[in-house]
Each structure stands twice: as C-alpha cells, then as structure tokens.
Amino acid sequence: MKMIRAFIRPEKEQEVVLALEGAGFPSLTKIPVFGRGKQKGLTVGPVHYDELPKTMIMTVVSNEDTDRVINIIQDKARTGFIGDGKIFISPVESAYTVRTGEASL
C-alpha cells in the first residue's frame, strides 16, 4: 500500500476529488494548508505573500493503483503555471481500524 499526499491549488480541489471518486477512489482526507515551494511566495505590487494557500489531499491505495491515482491528480490539478503543487508517495507498513482494532491491510 502507498500513501499519496498531494498539495494542490484550492480551486482545483473539487475537480480532483470528483475525478478520484469517479475512478473508484472515494476514500480521502482534505486539509487546507499554507506553504511555499520553488516560487517562494508571491509578490503583488509592494506586498509579498510568503506562504500561499493549498489543499492537501491524502489517500492510501494499493501499489497497483498508485500510478493511476497520480495520473488523475496531475491531470485534474494542472494549470501549467508555477504553483500547481506537488505529490509525495510513501509506503504504508500497516493500518488499523480504531473501533475494532482490526488490521486493515
């Protein structure tokens, strides 16, 4: 299993979520976050915004589905401009259901 964490533009959140759900990946977590990447913020006139709003989408999928989910996120989140976001992939060693204590992997 792999955990996918995608940091995307907030205005692309709904499009990405609906595409993932439509492709059979309904389970995810969305979190509003602030940060900066290569662009190191944004300057508008005399004002510099050090950190920009993003949405983090987290989901755990099977190893076989990882590339498919990455492609969906990239396709729906891309605008072609700097600041479109970043996707991070991490291995998931184990998972447990809190209510039952059952291992779910």
C-alpha positions as CSV (number, residue, x, y, z in Angstrom):
1,M,0.0,0.0,0.0
2,K,1.1,3.6,-0.6
3,M,0.1,6.9,0.9
4,I,-0.3,9.6,-1.6
5,R,-0.2,13.2,-0.4
6,A,-0.9,15.8,-3.0
7,F,-0.6,19.6,-2.4
8,I,-2.7,21.3,-5.0
9,R,-4.4,24.7,-5.7
10,P,-7.6,25.1,-3.6
11,E,-9.6,26.0,-6.7
12,K,-8.7,22.5,-8.2
13,E,-9.8,20.6,-5.1
14,Q,-13.3,19.8,-6.2
15,E,-12.3,18.7,-9.7
16,V,-9.6,16.3,-8.3
17,V,-11.9,14.9,-5.6
18,L,-14.7,14.2,-8.1
19,A,-12.3,12.6,-10.6
20,L,-10.9,10.3,-7.9
21,E,-14.4,9.4,-6.7
22,G,-15.5,8.7,-10.3
23,A,-12.5,6.4,-10.8
24,G,-13.3,4.3,-7.8
25,F,-11.2,6.0,-5.1
26,P,-13.8,7.6,-2.8
27,S,-11.7,7.5,0.5
28,L,-9.5,10.5,1.1
29,T,-8.7,13.3,3.5
30,K,-8.7,17.0,2.6
31,I,-6.9,19.6,4.7
32,P,-6.4,23.3,3.9
33,V,-2.7,24.2,4.4
34,F,-0.4,27.1,3.7
35,G,3.1,26.8,2.4
36,R,5.6,27.8,-0.3
37,G,7.7,25.9,-2.8
38,K,10.1,27.0,-5.5
39,Q,8.2,30.2,-6.1
40,K,9.0,31.3,-2.5
41,G,5.7,33.1,-2.2
42,L,4.1,35.7,-4.4
43,T,4.7,39.4,-4.8
44,V,1.8,41.6,-5.9
45,G,2.9,45.2,-6.2
46,P,4.6,46.2,-2.9
47,V,3.1,43.3,-1.0
48,H,4.9,39.9,-0.6
49,Y,2.8,36.9,0.4
50,D,5.4,34.4,1.9
51,E,3.0,31.4,2.1
52,L,0.2,30.6,-0.2
53,P,-3.0,28.6,0.4
54,K,-3.0,25.0,-0.9
55,T,-5.2,21.9,-0.2
56,M,-3.6,18.7,0.8
57,I,-5.3,15.6,-0.3
58,M,-4.3,12.3,1.4
59,T,-5.3,8.8,0.4
60,V,-4.0,5.3,0.7
61,V,-4.2,3.0,-2.3
62,S,-2.8,-0.4,-3.3
63,N,0.6,-0.5,-5.0
64,E,-1.1,-1.3,-8.3
65,D,-3.4,1.8,-8.2
66,T,-0.6,4.3,-7.3
67,D,0.3,5.4,-10.8
68,R,-3.4,5.6,-11.8
69,V,-4.2,7.9,-8.8
70,I,-1.1,10.1,-9.5
71,N,-2.1,10.5,-13.2
72,I,-5.7,11.5,-12.2
73,I,-4.4,14.1,-9.7
74,Q,-1.8,15.5,-12.2
75,D,-4.4,15.7,-15.0
76,K,-7.1,17.5,-12.9
77,A,-4.8,19.7,-10.8
78,R,-2.5,21.0,-13.6
79,T,-2.9,24.6,-14.8
80,G,0.5,24.9,-16.4
81,F,1.6,27.7,-14.2
82,I,4.1,27.7,-11.3
83,G,2.5,26.7,-8.0
84,D,0.3,23.8,-9.4
85,G,1.5,21.7,-6.5
86,K,3.5,18.6,-5.5
87,I,2.7,14.9,-5.0
88,F,4.5,12.8,-2.4
89,I,4.4,8.9,-2.2
90,S,5.2,7.0,1.0
91,P,5.0,3.3,1.8
92,V,2.3,2.2,4.3
93,E,3.5,-0.5,6.6
94,S,0.3,-1.2,8.4
95,A,-3.2,0.2,9.2
96,Y,-5.7,-0.5,11.9
97,T,-9.4,0.3,12.3
98,V,-9.8,2.3,15.6
99,R,-13.2,0.9,16.5
100,T,-12.3,-2.8,16.2
101,G,-8.6,-2.8,16.4
102,E,-8.6,-4.9,13.2
103,A,-5.6,-4.7,10.8
104,S,-7.0,-3.4,7.6
105,L,-4.0,-4.2,5.2
